[in-house]
Amino acid sequence: MARFDVHLMPSGDLALDCQSDQLEYLASRFTVPLVPEDEIASRIAVLHPTFEVSGERLVMATHLSGAVPARVLGTAIASLKAHEYEIQRALDTLTGY
């Protein structure tokens, strides 16, 4: 698993892995759901950046972030590593820097 990889969960949902790769040994991963744009009624641009994954525009639902067991993360289907700045900015906004 790599930081900023997008994983297809068994439920069909997409999760963005935001945990440091230095903590690979932990049995959990800090993730943020990626959801279709119409599922976030009132977006805050800095908190909810949008990305294209497999041809679909998805919103980083940062306010719904949390830990999941690493074993439930499905296959990595994409990487958002190129968007590290926007992702980190959203996480910093949520946590107060």
N, C-alpha and C positions, 0 to 999 in steps of 0.2 A: 504494500500500500504506500502511496506517495501523497504528500501534502498537495492539495488542490486538484486531486483526481476526482472525477465525477463517477459515482457508483450507482448501478442499478440494484435497488433493494429487492428482496423477494416479493414485497408488496406491489412492486411496479413503480414505486416512487424513486426519485433521484435524490442522492445525498452528496454534498460537497464535503470532502474530507479536509478539515482545516487544522488538524493536529500536526505539531512538529514531528518531522521524521526521526528526531532524536529520541522520541518516546515510543518507538516502534514496539518495544517489549511489553507495553501495557496491553491489557486485554480489552480495552475500550478505545474508541476514537471519537474526537470532538467533530461533529458534523453539523452542516446547515442544509435544510431542505432547499431544493430548487423546484419552483412551482411555476405553472403557466401564469402569464401576466394577469389574466382575469381572476385569479384566485387571491390577489392582494388588492383590496378595495382602495385603500388610501396609502399610496407609496410615499416614502421619504427617499429621495434619490440617493443620498449618501448611504443610507441604511439598507436599501434594497436595489443594488445594482442589477442590471440585466445582462444576460449572456446568451449567445447562441450555442446550443448543444444539439447535434444531429438535426440541424435545420429548424429547430424550434426555439423561439425566444422564451427564456426562463428567467424568473426573478429569484435572487438569493434572499430567502425568507429569514434574514439574520435574527429577527426577534424570536424565531422558533428553534434556535440552535440548541444543541445538547449532546450528551454522550450516548453512544450506542455500543453494544458489544461488537468488537472487531469481527467476530465470526459471522455476523449477520450482514456485513457489507458485501454486496454482490460484486460482480465483475466491474472493473473500471472500464467505462465506455468512452471517456474523454478526459482531457486535462485542461484546467483553466489556469495553469501556471503563468501563462502570458498575461493574466489579469491580476497578478499578485497585489499590485498597488490598490486596485479598487476593492478587492476582497479584504485586505488588511484594514483599509480605511473603514469599511462597513463594520468589521469586528471591533475596531477601536471606538467607533461611534457608539456601539452597543455597550461596551464595557467602561466607557468614560476615559479612554486612553490609558 
